[in-house]
């Protein structure tokens, strides 16, 4: 029984270390993408969140990114300057500004940079059974929720 526990502990430690490595490699990959299109990593990921959400107000974008409204204003200014977003007054509340991703520019300049990674990820995932894919999906979904909660904790206690 103790060898089972020892193996479990080794696997836990190994997976925690692999998670750190995956996080670092993911960050470096997205930083390289951002650099290629003239954005910071934060601008790139905020644009990704915006493009998947559709249009958001500046306040909503601040909320989904966890950035302050002041930081979001500067970020939106930079994204607008390079043509990845456009601002528009909210028709129902003129005090609000809605941020729209410029999908054509994103598809032209950013999406092609992900083609190889997407293809390689599909090949990697195809190695797993349906049951294994469900476990991977569960782990990733729970990891996302955990990261959001921990990010919110860090931001609210800072």
Beta strands, then each sheet from edge to edge (+ up, - down):
strand 1: 56-57
strand 2: 85-89
strand 3: 97-101
sheet 1: 1+ 3- 2+
end
